[in-house]
Amino acid sequence: MLQLLFTIAFSAAPLTLYIPPIRCLTAFAQTMEEMCVEGRVHRERAFARARIAWSRLLDCFFSSSSPRRP
């Protein structure tokens, strides 16, 4: 029984090396949050331009088929 306990303990020990400490995870989460906040301005600009382009494209498709004459 003692051999089984040692076998399980020593086989699970290397697995703990793959789990990062909590302080590294919080630093990673903080960095990701800062990147999201900084990227918000660029995303809002890109989405605004995409909405304008999409509305112009739809306007071209759904406007009258005859060209406008002055």
All heavy atoms as TSV, in Angstrom:
chain	resi	resn	atom	element	x	y	z
A	1	MET	N	N	0.815	-1.184	0.000
A	1	MET	CA	C	0.000	0.000	0.000
A	1	MET	C	C	0.872	1.266	0.000
A	1	MET	O	O	0.528	2.235	-0.657
A	1	MET	CB	C	-0.908	-0.048	1.230
A	1	MET	CG	C	-1.945	1.012	1.266
A	1	MET	SD	S	-3.085	0.700	-0.065
A	1	MET	CE	C	-4.166	2.040	0.124
A	2	LEU	N	N	1.964	1.217	0.727
A	2	LEU	CA	C	2.885	2.343	0.768
A	2	LEU	C	C	3.514	2.592	-0.601
A	2	LEU	O	O	3.689	3.743	-1.012
A	2	LEU	CB	C	3.964	2.085	1.823
A	2	LEU	CG	C	4.901	3.253	2.118
A	2	LEU	CD1	C	4.115	4.444	2.633
A	2	LEU	CD2	C	5.952	2.833	3.118
A	3	GLN	N	N	3.799	1.524	-1.325
A	3	GLN	CA	C	4.366	1.673	-2.672
A	3	GLN	C	C	3.371	2.353	-3.621
A	3	GLN	O	O	3.749	3.180	-4.438
A	3	GLN	CB	C	4.765	0.311	-3.222
A	3	GLN	CG	C	5.950	-0.299	-2.518
A	3	GLN	CD	C	6.226	-1.702	-3.018
A	3	GLN	OE1	O	5.373	-2.313	-3.662
A	3	GLN	NE2	N	7.414	-2.214	-2.699
A	4	LEU	N	N	2.104	1.996	-3.488
A	4	LEU	CA	C	1.075	2.620	-4.311
A	4	LEU	C	C	0.969	4.113	-3.999
A	4	LEU	O	O	0.856	4.936	-4.911
A	4	LEU	CB	C	-0.270	1.931	-4.076
A	4	LEU	CG	C	-1.450	2.494	-4.862
A	4	LEU	CD1	C	-1.236	2.307	-6.352
A	4	LEU	CD2	C	-2.728	1.827	-4.412
A	5	LEU	N	N	1.043	4.459	-2.723
A	5	LEU	CA	C	0.983	5.869	-2.328
A	5	LEU	C	C	2.155	6.652	-2.904
A	5	LEU	O	O	1.981	7.758	-3.448
A	5	LEU	CB	C	0.969	5.982	-0.800
A	5	LEU	CG	C	0.920	7.397	-0.250
A	5	LEU	CD1	C	-0.410	8.042	-0.577
A	5	LEU	CD2	C	1.181	7.389	1.236
A	6	PHE	N	N	3.371	6.091	-2.816
A	6	PHE	CA	C	4.543	6.761	-3.385
A	6	PHE	C	C	4.443	6.868	-4.908
A	6	PHE	O	O	4.845	7.871	-5.496
A	6	PHE	CB	C	5.831	6.030	-2.994
A	6	PHE	CG	C	6.290	6.337	-1.597
A	6	PHE	CD1	C	6.756	5.328	-0.774
A	6	PHE	CD2	C	6.277	7.631	-1.117
A	6	PHE	CE1	C	7.189	5.601	0.515
A	6	PHE	CE2	C	6.707	7.917	0.167
A	6	PHE	CZ	C	7.162	6.897	0.979
A	7	THR	N	N	3.927	5.856	-5.540
A	7	THR	CA	C	3.781	5.879	-7.001
A	7	THR	C	C	2.834	6.994	-7.428
A	7	THR	O	O	3.128	7.754	-8.354
A	7	THR	CB	C	3.249	4.523	-7.500
A	7	THR	OG1	O	4.143	3.484	-7.062
A	7	THR	CG2	C	3.135	4.513	-9.002
A	8	ILE	N	N	1.719	7.096	-6.739
A	8	ILE	CA	C	0.753	8.146	-7.074
A	8	ILE	C	C	1.324	9.523	-6.769
A	8	ILE	O	O	1.193	10.455	-7.569
A	8	ILE	CB	C	-0.574	7.909	-6.322
A	8	ILE	CG1	C	-1.244	6.649	-6.857
A	8	ILE	CG2	C	-1.491	9.103	-6.463
A	8	ILE	CD1	C	-2.444	6.203	-6.048
A	9	ALA	N	N	1.999	9.669	-5.647
A	9	ALA	CA	C	2.555	10.960	-5.252
A	9	ALA	C	C	3.623	11.430	-6.227
A	9	ALA	O	O	3.629	12.595	-6.643
A	9	ALA	CB	C	3.116	10.876	-3.844
A	10	PHE	N	N	4.531	10.547	-6.605
A	10	PHE	CA	C	5.608	10.954	-7.497
A	10	PHE	C	C	5.164	11.094	-8.943
A	10	PHE	O	O	5.788	11.799	-9.732
A	10	PHE	CB	C	6.804	9.996	-7.383
A	10	PHE	CG	C	7.582	10.198	-6.127
A	10	PHE	CD1	C	7.642	9.206	-5.166
A	10	PHE	CD2	C	8.241	11.387	-5.885
A	10	PHE	CE1	C	8.354	9.390	-3.994
A	10	PHE	CE2	C	8.958	11.584	-4.723
A	10	PHE	CZ	C	9.012	10.580	-3.767
A	11	SER	N	N	4.084	10.450	-9.319
A	11	SER	CA	C	3.593	10.639	-10.682
A	11	SER	C	C	2.796	11.943	-10.798
A	11	SER	O	O	2.708	12.531	-11.867
A	11	SER	CB	C	2.728	9.459	-11.117
A	11	SER	OG	O	1.555	9.399	-10.328
A	12	ALA	N	N	2.203	12.399	-9.706
A	12	ALA	CA	C	1.444	13.650	-9.732
A	12	ALA	C	C	2.331	14.872	-9.506
A	12	ALA	O	O	1.940	15.983	-9.863
A	12	ALA	CB	C	0.352	13.614	-8.676
A	13	ALA	N	N	3.502	14.690	-8.944
A	13	ALA	CA	C	4.379	15.825	-8.644
A	13	ALA	C	C	4.784	16.619	-9.888
A	13	ALA	O	O	4.748	17.850	-9.858
A	13	ALA	CB	C	5.603	15.347	-7.880
A	14	PRO	N	N	5.147	15.999	-11.009
A	14	PRO	CA	C	5.507	16.802	-12.193
A	14	PRO	C	C	4.331	17.602	-12.757
A	14	PRO	O	O	4.527	18.628	-13.396
A	14	PRO	CB	C	5.974	15.768	-13.212
A	14	PRO	CG	C	6.349	14.582	-12.415
A	14	PRO	CD	C	5.460	14.593	-11.216
A	15	LEU	N	N	3.110	17.161	-12.509
A	15	LEU	CA	C	1.955	17.886	-13.014
A	15	LEU	C	C	1.805	19.249	-12.347
A	15	LEU	O	O	1.268	20.179	-12.946
A	15	LEU	CB	C	0.675	17.069	-12.810
A	15	LEU	CG	C	0.604	15.757	-13.589
A	15	LEU	CD1	C	-0.665	15.016	-13.234
A	15	LEU	CD2	C	0.673	16.027	-15.080
A	16	THR	N	N	2.299	19.389	-11.135
A	16	THR	CA	C	2.190	20.677	-10.448
A	16	THR	C	C	3.098	21.727	-11.081
A	16	THR	O	O	2.879	22.921	-10.895
A	16	THR	CB	C	2.550	20.539	-8.958
A	16	THR	OG1	O	3.895	20.065	-8.852
A	16	THR	CG2	C	1.604	19.592	-8.253
A	17	LEU	N	N	4.098	21.310	-11.843
A	17	LEU	CA	C	4.972	22.272	-12.503
A	17	LEU	C	C	4.271	22.974	-13.657
A	17	LEU	O	O	4.676	24.056	-14.069
A	17	LEU	CB	C	6.229	21.567	-13.020
A	17	LEU	CG	C	7.104	20.928	-11.942
A	17	LEU	CD1	C	8.237	20.152	-12.597
A	17	LEU	CD2	C	7.647	21.973	-11.001
A	18	TYR	N	N	3.237	22.372	-14.208
A	18	TYR	CA	C	2.523	22.971	-15.333
A	18	TYR	C	C	1.507	24.016	-14.894
A	18	TYR	O	O	1.022	24.784	-15.709
A	18	TYR	CB	C	1.799	21.900	-16.152
A	18	TYR	CG	C	2.746	20.943	-16.822
A	18	TYR	CD1	C	2.776	19.607	-16.482
A	18	TYR	CD2	C	3.623	21.385	-17.806
A	18	TYR	CE1	C	3.639	18.730	-17.096
A	18	TYR	CE2	C	4.502	20.524	-18.423
A	18	TYR	CZ	C	4.499	19.197	-18.069
A	18	TYR	OH	O	5.365	18.334	-18.683
A	19	ILE	N	N	1.158	24.056	-13.633
A	19	ILE	CA	C	0.169	25.008	-13.127
A	19	ILE	C	C	0.906	26.246	-12.638
A	19	ILE	O	O	1.702	26.175	-11.704
A	19	ILE	CB	C	-0.657	24.379	-11.976
A	19	ILE	CG1	C	-1.359	23.129	-12.471
A	19	ILE	CG2	C	-1.636	25.390	-11.421
A	19	ILE	CD1	C	-2.009	22.323	-11.374
A	20	PRO	N	N	0.676	27.393	-13.274
A	20	PRO	CA	C	1.395	28.602	-12.846
A	20	PRO	C	C	0.858	29.101	-11.505
A	20	PRO	O	O	-0.292	28.845	-11.151
A	20	PRO	CB	C	1.085	29.608	-13.948
A	20	PRO	CG	C	-0.176	29.131	-14.552
A	20	PRO	CD	C	-0.190	27.643	-14.397
A	21	PRO	N	N	1.675	29.807	-10.759
A	21	PRO	CA	C	1.205	30.362	-9.495
A	21	PRO	C	C	0.115	31.416	-9.725
A	21	PRO	O	O	0.016	32.003	-10.797
A	21	PRO	CB	C	2.440	30.996	-8.878
A	21	PRO	CG	C	3.518	30.897	-9.861
A	21	PRO	CD	C	3.075	30.075	-11.007
A	22	ILE	N	N	-0.678	31.659	-8.715
A	22	ILE	CA	C	-1.800	32.584	-8.821
A	22	ILE	C	C	-1.328	33.995	-9.157
A	22	ILE	O	O	-1.965	34.701	-9.930
A	22	ILE	CB	C	-2.613	32.581	-7.512
A	22	ILE	CG1	C	-3.232	31.216	-7.257
A	22	ILE	CG2	C	-3.687	33.649	-7.530
A	22	ILE	CD1	C	-4.202	30.777	-8.335
A	23	ARG	N	N	-0.188	34.401	-8.623
A	23	ARG	CA	C	0.272	35.772	-8.888
A	23	ARG	C	C	0.578	35.977	-10.366
A	23	ARG	O	O	0.410	37.075	-10.888
A	23	ARG	CB	C	1.475	36.110	-8.032
A	23	ARG	CG	C	2.673	35.271	-8.310
A	23	ARG	CD	C	3.873	35.728	-7.489
A	23	ARG	NE	N	4.986	34.865	-7.779
A	23	ARG	CZ	C	5.516	34.026	-6.927
A	23	ARG	NH1	N	5.058	33.967	-5.701
A	23	ARG	NH2	N	6.522	33.267	-7.273
A	24	CYS	N	N	0.999	34.936	-11.076
A	24	CYS	CA	C	1.230	35.065	-12.517
A	24	CYS	C	C	-0.094	35.170	-13.264
A	24	CYS	O	O	-0.198	35.895	-14.254
A	24	CYS	CB	C	2.012	33.871	-13.043
A	24	CYS	SG	S	3.708	33.834	-12.458
A	25	LEU	N	N	-1.092	34.458	-12.812
A	25	LEU	CA	C	-2.386	34.528	-13.472
A	25	LEU	C	C	-3.023	35.895	-13.298
A	25	LEU	O	O	-3.634	36.429	-14.228
A	25	LEU	CB	C	-3.318	33.440	-12.933
A	25	LEU	CG	C	-2.970	32.012	-13.347
A	25	LEU	CD1	C	-3.912	31.038	-12.670
A	25	LEU	CD2	C	-3.033	31.855	-14.842
A	26	THR	N	N	-2.874	36.494	-12.124
A	26	THR	CA	C	-3.467	37.813	-11.916
A	26	THR	C	C	-2.733	38.870	-12.736
A	26	THR	O	O	-3.357	39.795	-13.234
A	26	THR	CB	C	-3.474	38.201	-10.437
A	26	THR	OG1	O	-2.150	38.112	-9.922
A	26	THR	CG2	C	-4.393	37.306	-9.633
A	27	ALA	N	N	-1.429	38.739	-12.890
A	27	ALA	CA	C	-0.678	39.684	-13.723
A	27	ALA	C	C	-1.113	39.543	-15.180
A	27	ALA	O	O	-1.268	40.543	-15.894
A	27	ALA	CB	C	0.820	39.446	-13.586
A	28	PHE	N	N	-1.326	38.315	-15.617
A	28	PHE	CA	C	-1.789	38.075	-16.982
A	28	PHE	C	C	-3.182	38.677	-17.189
A	28	PHE	O	O	-3.443	39.336	-18.198
A	28	PHE	CB	C	-1.808	36.574	-17.264
A	28	PHE	CG	C	-2.394	36.208	-18.588
A	28	PHE	CD1	C	-1.692	36.435	-19.752
A	28	PHE	CD2	C	-3.652	35.646	-18.668
A	28	PHE	CE1	C	-2.233	36.119	-20.977
A	28	PHE	CE2	C	-4.203	35.316	-19.881
A	28	PHE	CZ	C	-3.492	35.551	-21.048
A	29	ALA	N	N	-4.062	38.464	-16.219
A	29	ALA	CA	C	-5.420	39.012	-16.325
A	29	ALA	C	C	-5.393	40.534	-16.327
A	29	ALA	O	O	-6.144	41.172	-17.077
A	29	ALA	CB	C	-6.282	38.486	-15.181
A	30	GLN	N	N	-4.531	41.119	-15.536
A	30	GLN	CA	C	-4.421	42.580	-15.492
A	30	GLN	C	C	-3.907	43.115	-16.831
A	30	GLN	O	O	-4.416	44.118	-17.342
A	30	GLN	CB	C	-3.488	43.007	-14.372
A	30	GLN	CG	C	-3.360	44.507	-14.232
A	30	GLN	CD	C	-2.417	44.897	-13.103
A	30	GLN	OE1	O	-1.817	44.046	-12.470
A	30	GLN	NE2	N	-2.293	46.182	-12.865
A	31	THR	N	N	-2.931	42.448	-17.417
A	31	THR	CA	C	-2.405	42.867	-18.713
A	31	THR	C	C	-3.470	42.766	-19.795
A	31	THR	O	O	-3.622	43.669	-20.625
A	31	THR	CB	C	-1.185	42.008	-19.087
A	31	THR	OG1	O	-0.211	42.114	-18.051
A	31	THR	CG2	C	-0.578	42.469	-20.389
A	32	MET	N	N	-4.233	41.690	-19.786
A	32	MET	CA	C	-5.296	41.521	-20.781
A	32	MET	C	C	-6.370	42.598	-20.617
A	32	MET	O	O	-6.892	43.118	-21.603
A	32	MET	CB	C	-5.915	40.126	-20.676
A	32	MET	CG	C	-4.987	39.018	-21.093
A	32	MET	SD	S	-4.380	39.205	-22.777
A	32	MET	CE	C	-5.876	38.991	-23.690
A	33	GLU	N	N	-6.691	42.929	-19.383
A	33	GLU	CA	C	-7.691	43.972	-19.132
A	33	GLU	C	C	-7.203	45.323	-19.642
A	33	GLU	O	O	-7.955	46.066	-20.267
A	33	GLU	CB	C	-7.989	44.048	-17.637
A	33	GLU	CG	C	-9.065	45.037	-17.284
A	33	GLU	CD	C	-9.346	45.073	-15.793
A	33	GLU	OE1	O	-8.726	44.297	-15.039
A	33	GLU	OE2	O	-10.179	45.896	-15.392
A	34	GLU	N	N	-5.936	45.646	-19.418
A	34	GLU	CA	C	-5.378	46.907	-19.901
A	34	GLU	C	C	-5.374	46.957	-21.424
A	34	GLU	O	O	-5.661	47.997	-22.022
A	34	GLU	CB	C	-3.962	47.095	-19.371
A	34	GLU	CG	C	-3.902	47.404	-17.893
A	34	GLU	CD	C	-2.487	47.416	-17.351
A	34	GLU	OE1	O	-1.536	47.188	-18.140
A	34	GLU	OE2	O	-2.320	47.659	-16.143
A	35	MET	N	N	-5.071	45.829	-22.058
A	35	MET	CA	C	-5.083	45.789	-23.518
A	35	MET	C	C	-6.495	46.001	-24.057
A	35	MET	O	O	-6.684	46.678	-25.070
A	35	MET	CB	C	-4.512	44.464	-24.020
A	35	MET	CG	C	-3.024	44.353	-23.865
A	35	MET	SD	S	-2.367	42.758	-24.370
A	35	MET	CE	C	-2.905	42.652	-26.054
A	36	CYS	N	N	-7.485	45.437	-23.399
A	36	CYS	CA	C	-8.868	45.620	-23.836
A	36	CYS	C	C	-9.304	47.073	-23.688
A	36	CYS	O	O	-9.991	47.613	-24.557
A	36	CYS	CB	C	-9.798	44.706	-23.045
A	36	CYS	SG	S	-9.652	42.980	-23.490
A	37	VAL	N	N	-8.903	47.706	-22.592
A	37	VAL	CA	C	-9.278	49.103	-22.375
A	37	VAL	C	C	-8.605	49.992	-23.417
A	37	VAL	O	O	-9.232	50.899	-23.980
A	37	VAL	CB	C	-8.909	49.543	-20.938
A	37	VAL	CG1	C	-9.025	51.043	-20.777
A	37	VAL	CG2	C	-9.787	48.820	-19.941
A	38	GLU	N	N	-7.330	49.753	-23.697
A	38	GLU	CA	C	-6.613	50.572	-24.667
A	38	GLU	C	C	-7.131	50.341	-26.088
A	38	GLU	O	O	-7.122	51.250	-26.912
A	38	GLU	CB	C	-5.122	50.274	-24.615
A	38	GLU	CG	C	-4.456	50.769	-23.349
A	38	GLU	CD	C	-3.006	50.341	-23.245
A	38	GLU	OE1	O	-2.515	49.678	-24.184
A	38	GLU	OE2	O	-2.380	50.654	-22.234
A	39	GLY	N	N	-7.575	49.151	-26.384
A	39	GLY	CA	C	-8.053	48.845	-27.724
A	39	GLY	C	C	-9.482	49.267	-27.975
A	39	GLY	O	O	-9.955	49.229	-29.113
A	40	ARG	N	N	-10.182	49.693	-26.943
A	40	ARG	CA	C	-11.593	50.067	-27.088
A	40	ARG	C	C	-11.763	51.234	-28.058
A	40	ARG	O	O	-12.681	51.238	-28.882
A	40	ARG	CB	C	-12.181	50.427	-25.726
A	40	ARG	CG	C	-13.661	50.759	-25.774
A	40	ARG	CD	C	-14.232	50.973	-24.406
A	40	ARG	NE	N	-14.129	49.737	-23.635
A	40	ARG	CZ	C	-13.910	49.692	-22.332
A	40	ARG	NH1	N	-13.775	50.804	-21.651
A	40	ARG	NH2	N	-13.828	48.537	-21.710
A	41	VAL	N	N	-10.888	52.228	-28.001
A	41	VAL	CA	C	-10.998	53.396	-28.884
A	41	VAL	C	C	-10.859	52.960	-30.340
A	41	VAL	O	O	-11.638	53.390	-31.206
A	41	VAL	CB	C	-9.913	54.435	-28.530
A	41	VAL	CG1	C	-9.926	55.584	-29.510
A	41	VAL	CG2	C	-10.099	54.925	-27.113
A	42	HIS	N	N	-9.896	52.101	-30.613
A	42	HIS	CA	C	-9.672	51.654	-31.985
A	42	HIS	C	C	-10.839	50.793	-32.470
A	42	HIS	O	O	-11.239	50.901	-33.632
A	42	HIS	CB	C	-8.363	50.876	-32.072
A	42	HIS	CG	C	-7.180	51.687	-31.646
A	42	HIS	ND1	N	-6.720	52.761	-32.377
A	42	HIS	CD2	C	-6.377	51.598	-30.555
A	42	HIS	CE1	C	-5.682	53.298	-31.770
A	42	HIS	NE2	N	-5.450	52.613	-30.653
A	43	ARG	N	N	-11.383	49.959	-31.588
A	43	ARG	CA	C	-12.525	49.125	-31.984
A	43	ARG	C	C	-13.739	49.983	-32.291
A	43	ARG	O	O	-14.443	49.727	-33.267
A	43	ARG	CB	C	-12.880	48.144	-30.855
A	43	ARG	CG	C	-12.029	46.912	-30.828
A	43	ARG	CD	C	-12.661	45.846	-29.946
A	43	ARG	NE	N	-13.098	46.337	-28.654
A	43	ARG	CZ	C	-12.361	46.362	-27.556
A	43	ARG	NH1	N	-11.133	45.919	-27.592
A	43	ARG	NH2	N	-12.850	46.815	-26.418
A	44	GLU	N	N	-13.987	50.995	-31.467
A	44	GLU	CA	C	-15.145	51.851	-31.702
A	44	GLU	C	C	-15.022	52.589	-33.028
A	44	GLU	O	O	-15.995	52.713	-33.766
A	44	GLU	CB	C	-15.311	52.842	-30.547
A	44	GLU	CG	C	-15.799	52.192	-29.274
A	44	GLU	CD	C	-15.839	53.151	-28.108
A	44	GLU	OE1	O	-15.454	54.327	-28.275
A	44	GLU	OE2	O	-16.259	52.718	-27.017
A	45	ARG	N	N	-13.813	53.067	-33.343
A	45	ARG	CA	C	-13.609	53.744	-34.621
A	45	ARG	C	C	-13.807	52.784	-35.789
A	45	ARG	O	O	-14.433	53.140	-36.789
A	45	ARG	CB	C	-12.187	54.318	-34.686
A	45	ARG	CG	C	-12.126	55.734	-34.271
A	45	ARG	CD	C	-10.784	56.303	-34.657
A	45	ARG	NE	N	-10.220	56.945	-33.481
A	45	ARG	CZ	C	-8.942	57.074	-33.234
A	45	ARG	NH1	N	-8.063	56.600	-34.067
A	45	ARG	NH2	N	-8.531	57.675	-32.149
A	46	ALA	N	N	-13.259	51.590	-35.664
A	46	ALA	CA	C	-13.374	50.613	-36.747
A	46	ALA	C	C	-14.826	50.199	-36.944
A	46	ALA	O	O	-15.291	50.062	-38.085
A	46	ALA	CB	C	-12.502	49.393	-36.450
A	47	PHE	N	N	-15.565	49.983	-35.862
A	47	PHE	CA	C	-16.962	49.594	-35.991
A	47	PHE	C	C	-17.795	50.720	-36.585
A	47	PHE	O	O	-18.712	50.475	-37.369
A	47	PHE	CB	C	-17.539	49.161	-34.649
A	47	PHE	CG	C	-17.051	47.810	-34.198
A	47	PHE	CD1	C	-16.881	47.550	-32.853
A	47	PHE	CD2	C	-16.767	46.815	-35.098
A	47	PHE	CE1	C	-16.429	46.323	-32.426
A	47	PHE	CE2	C	-16.317	45.581	-34.689
A	47	PHE	CZ	C	-16.147	45.328	-33.350
A	48	ALA	N	N	-17.487	51.959	-36.229
A	48	ALA	CA	C	-18.219	53.088	-36.794
A	48	ALA	C	C	-17.987	53.174	-38.300
A	48	ALA	O	O	-18.934	53.359	-39.069
A	48	ALA	CB	C	-17.796	54.385	-36.114
A	49	ARG	N	N	-16.753	53.009	-38.716
A	49	ARG	CA	C	-16.452	53.051	-40.154
A	49	ARG	C	C	-17.087	51.869	-40.877
A	49	ARG	O	O	-17.558	52.017	-42.009
A	49	ARG	CB	C	-14.948	53.057	-40.375
A	49	ARG	CG	C	-14.320	54.357	-39.998
A	49	ARG	CD	C	-12.848	54.367	-40.272
A	49	ARG	NE	N	-12.272	55.651	-39.885
A	49	ARG	CZ	C	-11.002	55.934	-39.990
A	49	ARG	NH1	N	-10.165	55.045	-40.465
A	49	ARG	NH2	N	-10.565	57.117	-39.621
A	50	ALA	N	N	-17.095	50.713	-40.250
A	50	ALA	CA	C	-17.714	49.538	-40.869
A	50	ALA	C	C	-19.218	49.740	-41.016
A	50	ALA	O	O	-19.802	49.359	-42.044
A	50	ALA	CB	C	-17.416	48.291	-40.042
A	51	ARG	N	N	-19.865	50.348	-40.024
A	51	ARG	CA	C	-21.304	50.621	-40.125
A	51	ARG	C	C	-21.597	51.597	-41.262
A	51	ARG	O	O	-22.552	51.415	-42.018
A	51	ARG	CB	C	-21.826	51.194	-38.810
A	51	ARG	CG	C	-22.130	50.159	-37.770
A	51	ARG	CD	C	-22.986	50.747	-36.658
A	51	ARG	NE	N	-22.429	51.956	-36.078
A	51	ARG	CZ	C	-21.674	52.008	-34.994
A	51	ARG	NH1	N	-21.389	50.894	-34.357
A	51	ARG	NH2	N	-21.210	53.148	-34.540
A	52	ILE	N	N	-20.782	52.632	-41.398
A	52	ILE	CA	C	-20.979	53.603	-42.474
A	52	ILE	C	C	-20.797	52.920	-43.830
A	52	ILE	O	O	-21.604	53.115	-44.744
A	52	ILE	CB	C	-20.015	54.798	-42.307
A	52	ILE	CG1	C	-20.397	55.615	-41.083
A	52	ILE	CG2	C	-20.007	55.667	-43.559
A	52	ILE	CD1	C	-19.367	56.665	-40.701
A	53	ALA	N	N	-19.734	52.133	-43.966
A	53	ALA	CA	C	-19.488	51.438	-45.230
A	53	ALA	C	C	-20.622	50.473	-45.553
A	53	ALA	O	O	-21.067	50.383	-46.704
A	53	ALA	CB	C	-18.155	50.699	-45.167
A	54	TRP	N	N	-21.096	49.748	-44.554
A	54	TRP	CA	C	-22.185	48.790	-44.772
A	54	TRP	C	C	-23.470	49.507	-45.181
A	54	TRP	O	O	-24.174	49.061	-46.092
A	54	TRP	CB	C	-22.398	47.976	-43.505
A	54	TRP	CG	C	-23.459	46.924	-43.633
A	54	TRP	CD1	C	-24.665	46.917	-43.018
A	54	TRP	CD2	C	-23.403	45.744	-44.419
A	54	TRP	NE1	N	-25.363	45.797	-43.375
A	54	TRP	CE2	C	-24.615	45.058	-44.235
A	54	TRP	CE3	C	-22.446	45.201	-45.265
A	54	TRP	CZ2	C	-24.894	43.861	-44.866
A	54	TRP	CZ3	C	-22.730	43.996	-45.895
A	54	TRP	CH2	C	-23.923	43.345	-45.702
A	55	SER	N	N	-23.768	50.625	-44.540
A	55	SER	CA	C	-24.989	51.349	-44.896
A	55	SER	C	C	-24.886	51.929	-46.305
A	55	SER	O	O	-25.866	51.921	-47.055
A	55	SER	CB	C	-25.285	52.448	-43.885
A	55	SER	OG	O	-24.296	53.445	-43.946
A	56	ARG	N	N	-23.720	52.397	-46.699
A	56	ARG	CA	C	-23.546	52.907	-48.062
A	56	ARG	C	C	-23.664	51.790	-49.087
A	56	ARG	O	O	-24.243	51.987	-50.164
A	56	ARG	CB	C	-22.200	53.611	-48.198
A	56	ARG	CG	C	-22.167	54.934	-47.492
A	56	ARG	CD	C	-20.839	55.618	-47.650
A	56	ARG	NE	N	-20.829	56.878	-46.913
A	56	ARG	CZ	C	-19.757	57.603	-46.727
A	56	ARG	NH1	N	-18.598	57.209	-47.224
A	56	ARG	NH2	N	-19.824	58.725	-46.041
A	57	LEU	N	N	-23.126	50.643	-48.758
A	57	LEU	CA	C	-23.215	49.501	-49.670
A	57	LEU	C	C	-24.662	49.057	-49.843
A	57	LEU	O	O	-25.126	48.820	-50.959
A	57	LEU	CB	C	-22.362	48.343	-49.132
A	57	LEU	CG	C	-22.242	47.120	-50.012
A	57	LEU	CD1	C	-21.471	47.462	-51.280
A	57	LEU	CD2	C	-21.542	46.009	-49.260
A	58	LEU	N	N	-25.387	48.968	-48.736
A	58	LEU	CA	C	-26.793	48.594	-48.829
A	58	LEU	C	C	-27.599	49.653	-49.561
A	58	LEU	O	O	-28.540	49.331	-50.296
A	58	LEU	CB	C	-27.366	48.352	-47.433
A	58	LEU	CG	C	-26.874	47.097	-46.726
A	58	LEU	CD1	C	-27.485	47.013	-45.338
A	58	LEU	CD2	C	-27.188	45.856	-47.522
A	59	ASP	N	N	-27.251	50.905	-49.371
A	59	ASP	CA	C	-27.942	51.985	-50.067
A	59	ASP	C	C	-27.742	51.854	-51.575
A	59	ASP	O	O	-28.672	52.072	-52.351
A	59	ASP	CB	C	-27.442	53.333	-49.569
A	59	ASP	CG	C	-28.238	54.488	-50.143
A	59	ASP	OD1	O	-29.478	54.353	-50.232
A	59	ASP	OD2	O	-27.623	55.508	-50.486
A	60	CYS	N	N	-26.525	51.488	-51.975
A	60	CYS	CA	C	-26.269	51.306	-53.409
A	60	CYS	C	C	-27.073	50.131	-53.965
A	60	CYS	O	O	-27.608	50.200	-55.072
A	60	CYS	CB	C	-24.779	51.060	-53.656
A	60	CYS	SG	S	-23.778	52.515	-53.449
A	61	PHE	N	N	-27.181	49.061	-53.220
A	61	PHE	CA	C	-27.907	47.884	-53.700
A	61	PHE	C	C	-29.404	48.114	-53.756
A	61	PHE	O	O	-30.075	47.676	-54.679
A	61	PHE	CB	C	-27.625	46.673	-52.812
A	61	PHE	CG	C	-26.295	46.033	-53.083
A	61	PHE	CD1	C	-25.511	45.606	-52.028
A	61	PHE	CD2	C	-25.818	45.851	-54.359
A	61	PHE	CE1	C	-24.286	45.012	-52.249
A	61	PHE	CE2	C	-24.597	45.265	-54.601
A	61	PHE	CZ	C	-23.826	44.848	-53.540
A	62	PHE	N	N	-29.950	48.794	-52.766
A	62	PHE	CA	C	-31.399	48.903	-52.661
A	62	PHE	C	C	-31.961	50.219	-53.178
A	62	PHE	O	O	-33.156	50.450	-53.094
A	62	PHE	CB	C	-31.843	48.685	-51.211
A	62	PHE	CG	C	-31.571	47.288	-50.744
A	62	PHE	CD1	C	-30.758	47.067	-49.651
A	62	PHE	CD2	C	-32.110	46.202	-51.394
A	62	PHE	CE1	C	-30.492	45.777	-49.206
A	62	PHE	CE2	C	-31.855	44.916	-50.969
A	62	PHE	CZ	C	-31.046	44.705	-49.880
A	63	SER	N	N	-31.100	51.076	-53.690
A	63	SER	CA	C	-31.630	52.312	-54.276
A	63	SER	C	C	-32.251	51.979	-55.630
A	63	SER	O	O	-32.124	50.875	-56.138
A	63	SER	CB	C	-30.527	53.354	-54.423
A	63	SER	OG	O	-29.564	52.898	-55.347
A	64	SER	N	N	-32.888	52.932	-56.222
A	64	SER	CA	C	-33.554	52.664	-57.494
A	64	SER	C	C	-32.534	52.207	-58.533
A	64	SER	O	O	-31.385	52.638	-58.546
A	64	SER	CB	C	-34.275	53.915	-57.974
A	64	SER	OG	O	-33.334	54.942	-58.202
A	65	SER	N	N	-32.979	51.340	-59.422
A	65	SER	CA	C	-32.043	50.755	-60.387
A	65	SER	C	C	-31.633	51.728	-61.473
A	65	SER	O	O	-30.604	51.564	-62.095
A	65	SER	CB	C	-32.666	49.509	-61.012
A	65	SER	OG	O	-33.879	49.868	-61.653
A	66	SER	N	N	-32.459	52.734	-61.710
A	66	SER	CA	C	-32.070	53.700	-62.737
A	66	SER	C	C	-31.102	54.719	-62.135
A	66	SER	O	O	-31.258	55.117	-60.990
A	66	SER	CB	C	-33.299	54.422	-63.282
A	66	SER	OG	O	-33.935	55.113	-62.241
A	67	PRO	N	N	-30.120	55.139	-62.905
A	67	PRO	CA	C	-29.180	56.124	-62.362
A	67	PRO	C	C	-29.852	57.468	-62.159
A	67	PRO	O	O	-30.790	57.824	-62.862
A	67	PRO	CB	C	-28.089	56.203	-63.430
A	67	PRO	CG	C	-28.696	55.665	-64.670
A	67	PRO	CD	C	-29.792	54.718	-64.252
A	68	ARG	N	N	-29.376	58.188	-61.204
A	68	ARG	CA	C	-29.952	59.495	-60.897
A	68	ARG	C	C	-29.517	60.512	-61.951
A	68	ARG	O	O	-28.364	60.551	-62.330
A	68	ARG	CB	C	-29.503	59.962	-59.516
A	68	ARG	CG	C	-30.022	59.101	-58.418
A	68	ARG	CD	C	-29.547	59.633	-57.089
A	68	ARG	NE	N	-29.952	58.709	-56.031
A	68	ARG	CZ	C	-29.557	58.813	-54.801
A	68	ARG	NH1	N	-28.745	59.766	-54.449
A	68	ARG	NH2	N	-29.967	57.939	-53.890
A	69	ARG	N	N	-30.477	61.293	-62.377
A	69	ARG	CA	C	-30.155	62.330	-63.363
A	69	ARG	C	C	-30.450	63.700	-62.747
A	69	ARG	O	O	-31.486	63.876	-62.127
A	69	ARG	CB	C	-31.010	62.141	-64.611
A	69	ARG	CG	C	-30.666	60.857	-65.309
A	69	ARG	CD	C	-31.450	60.721	-66.581
A	69	ARG	NE	N	-31.162	59.407	-67.156
A	69	ARG	CZ	C	-31.815	58.895	-68.141
A	69	ARG	NH1	N	-32.841	59.554	-68.664
A	69	ARG	NH2	N	-31.489	57.735	-68.627
A	70	PRO	N	N	-29.546	64.646	-62.955
A	70	PRO	CA	C	-29.770	65.986	-62.382
A	70	PRO	C	C	-30.855	66.760	-63.081
A	70	PRO	O	O	-31.309	66.575	-64.107
A	70	PRO	CB	C	-28.436	66.681	-62.515
A	70	PRO	CG	C	-27.598	65.873	-63.437
A	70	PRO	CD	C	-28.257	64.539	-63.577
